[in-house]
Amino acid sequence: MSEKEYLILRYSLVEESQQALDSKPIPAIKGHAILPAIAQDRELKSNGVLYSVLGFHELKPSFGYEYPEGRLYIGKLAKLKKQQTGEKIPGDIVEFEHDNWIPVTVVIDIDTQHIFARKDWRFGTPEHIARSLQAAFSEPVLSVYNHRIFIEGKSEASTFWNIVESKSKIYRLDFKLISPNILDTNQKARDALESLKEVFGQDEIDISLKNENGDLKIPEEPISNYLEYIAEGEGSWSVVTEGDRGGKKAHSSNENIDTVNLPELDGDVADESQLQLDHKNDDKRPDNYAEASLGAEVYAAIKDME
């Protein structure tokens, strides 16, 4: 069985400061709040681009593939790109515009708040895939639970240190830190951000450190605490160093999102009919051993990360 590369993302849920009267209490397992966003097929437009959220259903274990039930969900996020084609007629070429849906397979663990999204440059960069998922899931979660959703990539802290230690000039360091949400993030960073949230009520903190001469100091403490916090998907970092051939160069966690290879599904390349909202899924799904195999691999990857 061939494999495909998947981005490893995490989603955070932060309560909106203005309380909605008709909102429901957040579930006891906070990650379950994403379920309204994948409950049914729908279309949305973000930044002028049309997206479809479709086909989400539970990944159920089957014989030989064991993992907890009611925890993993699989579906697709598709992006519409218009495609120009030319058709030859006697004495001329006539151009036609066609719909070209680019799908990305998505697996969600609603307990640990992980999202595995298939990496596909036709859809966009890893950061664009994360931002598109955030836009696609935001409105239903906000309307039901009055919580905003943030989606960030997991990125090893070692990637940051490898960049910093290989450069002699550091001009700028930026951290975006989301208010504490995921339980397995760095405790020191969690405590610091929770204390600030009690005072200011912020959803996220942006930290910018600059030195015009490139002599910015990057001490291991407390930087390592925030890097570990970000590594679990509760923020992002960017750093500006000298370039390889002079000038300056920016590096970011969004360019270095962790990935994992997972089994390819026969349905990864969907036909056009599957990407239309009027396409009816069969509610009585037969045992799907390919999906069960994928679920087992996703669950194993999560256990390895723990």
C-alpha positions, 0 to 999 in steps of 0.5 A: 500500500502506498503512502501520502504525506500528511501535515500534523496540526492542532486546533484550540478553542478559545471562548469569545469574550462577548457571551452569546445568549443561545450558545451551548456549554463547551463539551467536557472533552473540549475537542468535541466542540468541532463536531458541528463544523463537520456534521454535514456537507456545506459550502463557504466562501473565504477571501473570495475563494469557495470551499466545500466541507464534505463527507466527514464520518467516523473512522470505525475500527474493523478486524485487525485494526484496533483503536478507540471508537467515536474518536477519529473522523475523516472527510475532505476540504475542497477548494474551487479553482477555475480552470481555463481550457481551449476547444478547437473548432473549425477556424478557431479556438474557443476558451471554456471555464471549468470548475476544478475542485482540489480536495484535501483528505482530513482526519480529526482526533476529537479527543487530543485535538489533532488534525491530519491534513494531506499535503497537496501543493495544488491546494496551497502551502502548508500554512494555507491549508491550516488557514483554510481549515480554520476558516472552514470550521470557525462559524459552526463552532462559534455559533453553537459554543461561542468559541473561536477555533485556532488551527496551528501546525506542530513544529519541533523546537529543534527546528528553531534551534537549528536555524538560530545556532547556524546563523551569526545574525539574528534581527527579529523574533516573533511569537504568537501564543494562543491562550492555554487550551491543550492540556499537554503543552509546556506547563511553565508557559501555560502558567505564565499565559494563564496569569496574563489572561486572568489580568487582561482576558486576551485570546492570544499574545504577540511577542516581537523582539528586534535588534537592527544590528542583528545582535538579538540574544536568544537565551534558552530560558524562557525561550525553550518554554514557549517553543515547547508550547508552540510545538504542541500547536498553540501558536507559531514562531518566526525569526529573521536572520542573515541570508545565505547570500547577504541581506536578511531571511525569514524562517517560520514554524509555518514553513516547518510543520511536522508531517507523517506518512499515512496509507493512501486511500483509494478515494483520495483522488475523488471524482467530481461528483463527490465534491458537489453538495448534492452528492448523497453519501450512503449512510450505511457504510460497509466495513472499509478496511482501507479506512480502518488501516488509516485510522490505526496508523493515525492513532499509532502516530498520536500515541508515538507523539505522546 
